[in-house]
Amino acid sequence: MTPSPTPTHLTIGRLAREARVGIETIRYYQQRQLLPLPPSNGSYRQYPVAIINRIRFIKRSQELGFSLDEISELLRLDEKIDKRTIRSLANQKIEQIQQKLDDLQQMQTTLQQLVDHCSHSASRERCPIIASLSGNQKTHTD
C-alpha cells in the first residue's frame, strides 16, 4: 500500500483543523482581508496548504500583542519586502509592551504597599486597601 500524496489544497474544514482555528476564524480573517478567498471549485473552495503558515503567523502575532490592523500592515509590508518599516513597527510594539510592564510593576508596588499597610493597621481600623481603592482616605471607624 503506497502512502497517499500530500495534498496541495484543503477544504476550509481541513484547513481549520490543520491550523488549529475555527472555520469562523478563517472566514473572519477573509472578511478582514488577512487571508485570500480562493475561487470556488464546484461546491466548495480549495485553500492552498501554504495558507496554514499565514494563519499561524496571524495567531502568533496576536499572541505577541499585535492587533489585526497591525498584522494586516505587517503582511502588506512583507509583500513589499519593507524590512525597515517592519522593524519599526516591531520596535513600537516592544515599547508598548515595556510601558505595560512598567504600569504593571507600579500597580504591583501600590498593591503591595496597601497590603503591608493593611497587615500592620490596628484591628479596629478599616482595611486601607478598601479605603484607598474607594477614594476614601479615612481608615478609622467612626
C-alpha positions in Angstrom: 0.0 0.0 0.0 1.5 3.3 -1.1 1.0 6.4 1.1 -1.4 9.0 -0.2 0.3 12.0 -1.7 0.4 15.2 0.5 -2.5 17.4 -0.6 -1.7 20.8 -2.1 -5.2 22.1 -1.3 -7.5 21.8 1.6 -11.2 22.3 2.3 -12.0 25.0 4.8 -12.7 22.4 7.5 -9.4 20.6 6.9 -7.6 24.0 6.8 -9.2 24.9 10.1 -8.1 21.7 11.7 -4.6 21.9 10.4 -4.2 25.5 11.5 -5.9 24.8 14.8 -8.5 27.5 14.4 -12.3 27.5 13.9 -13.9 27.8 10.5 -15.4 31.1 11.6 -11.9 32.4 12.3 -10.9 31.7 8.8 -14.0 33.4 7.4 -13.4 36.4 9.7 -9.8 36.7 8.5 -11.0 36.6 5.0 -13.5 39.4 5.8 -10.6 41.4 7.3 -8.6 40.6 4.1 -5.9 38.9 6.0 -6.5 35.7 4.0 -7.4 35.4 0.3 -10.7 34.0 -0.7 -9.9 31.2 -3.2 -12.2 30.7 -6.1 -15.0 28.2 -5.7 -14.2 24.8 -7.3 -17.6 23.3 -7.7 -19.5 23.1 -4.4 -16.5 24.1 -2.1 -13.4 26.2 -2.1 -9.9 24.7 -2.1 -7.3 26.5 0.0 -3.6 26.2 -0.7 -1.7 24.4 2.1 0.6 27.4 2.4 -2.3 29.4 4.0 -1.7 27.3 7.2 1.5 29.2 7.8 -0.2 32.6 7.2 -2.9 31.7 9.8 -0.2 30.6 12.3 1.6 33.9 11.7 -1.6 35.8 12.4 -2.3 33.9 15.6 1.3 34.2 16.8 1.3 37.9 16.1 -1.9 38.3 18.1 -0.3 36.5 21.0 2.6 39.0 20.8 0.1 41.9 21.1 -0.4 42.9 17.5 -3.9 44.0 16.5 -5.4 42.6 13.3 -4.9 46.0 11.7 -1.2 45.9 12.6 -1.0 42.4 11.3 -2.5 43.4 8.1 0.1 46.2 7.8 2.9 43.7 8.6 1.6 41.4 5.8 1.4 44.3 3.4 4.9 45.4 4.2 6.3 41.8 3.9 4.9 41.6 0.4 6.8 44.8 -0.4 9.9 43.5 1.5 10.0 46.6 3.6 12.1 45.3 6.5 12.9 48.7 7.8 9.2 49.6 8.4 8.5 46.1 9.8 11.4 46.5 12.3 10.0 50.0 13.2 6.5 48.5 13.9 8.0 45.7 16.0 10.1 48.2 18.0 7.0 50.3 18.6 5.3 47.1 19.9 8.3 46.5 22.2 7.9 50.0 23.6 4.2 49.5 24.2 4.9 46.2 25.9 7.6 47.9 28.1 5.1 50.6 29.0 2.6 47.9 30.0 5.3 46.2 32.1 6.1 49.4 33.8 2.5 50.1 34.5 2.0 46.6 35.9 5.1 47.0 38.1 3.7 50.2 39.5 0.3 48.5 40.1 2.1 45.7 41.9 4.1 48.1 44.1 1.0 50.1 45.0 -1.0 47.0 45.9 1.9 45.6 47.9 2.1 48.8 49.9 -1.6 48.7 50.6 -1.4 45.0 51.7 1.5 45.8 54.0 -0.4 48.8 55.5 -3.5 46.7 56.0 -1.5 43.9 57.8 0.1 46.5 60.1 -3.1 48.6 60.8 -4.9 48.4 64.1 -7.6 45.8 64.4 -10.3 48.4 64.8 -9.3 50.3 61.6 -10.9 49.6 58.3 -8.7 48.0 55.7 -6.7 50.6 53.9 -7.0 48.7 50.7 -10.7 49.2 50.5 -10.5 52.8 51.7 -7.8 53.7 49.2 -9.5 52.0 46.2 -12.8 53.7 47.0 -11.1 57.1 47.2 -11.9 57.4 50.9 -8.7 58.1 52.8 -10.3 57.8 56.2 -9.4 54.4 57.6 -10.6 54.6 61.2 -14.1 53.6 62.2 -16.4 56.3 63.4 
